[in-house]
Amino acid sequence: MQAILQSPAYIPASGTGDADATYTEVLRRAKASNLEELWKKDTKLLMQINAEMSFESKYGTTRFGPTVDGYIVPQLPSKLLKDGRFHTGLPMLFGHTKSDGLLFTPPWARSDDDVRAHLRTLFPNITKSALDQVIDKYPAPSSSSARANVDRFATLLDDATIRCNSHYLAEASLASNTRIYHPVFKYEFNVPPATHGENIKASSLWSI
């Protein structure tokens, strides 16, 4: 058994508040009282609800996805990897694109205030101190061009949701080789435009 993870995204939200709110909204739209009733609903209705709620999601997100629930996902994946709480001995290939974050970046995010405002929508509980640290880590570019400012925020989101995950996975897998050896590979796809998903298209061409 072996695995390939390309652009392994995970929004680092540790609370279940948003997930609970999403579940409650699905029940409301489906006119169901609980999960058992939801299971009995027509598939087309559930697909329609999924499409509507995904369309209404915060920019760059899909509203649906894994979250820390203390059971299936007991803790943030980065923390689990740091603590060595993962399966070992699996040959792995990790990868991401050079501009993975651009697809998920709101094009109007061109100033510190824009960045702060959007981060507050993604992480409602983020503190002012944390926001200040983010701005310090990803300062405004010297260029005033719209592209340069959007690229700045794209890099931030890329690091937070994809690039760091790829790094954490590779480092943890390499460290576990002291217990059970297994090959570990990591790559960055940088063929322009190198946006999210472009590496999938390329790998399809290579297999022809």
Secondary structure, DSSP 8 states (H G I E B T S, - for coil): --EEEES--------SHHHHHHHHHHHHHHT-SSHHHHHTS-HHHHHHHHHHHHHTS-TT--S-S----SSSS-S-HHHHHHTT-S--S--EEEEEETBGGGGGS-TT--SHHHHHHHHHHH-TT--HHHHHHHHHHS---SS--HHHHHHHHHHHHHIIIIIHHHHHHHHHHHHGGGTS---EEEEEE-STT-BTTHHHHHHHHHT-
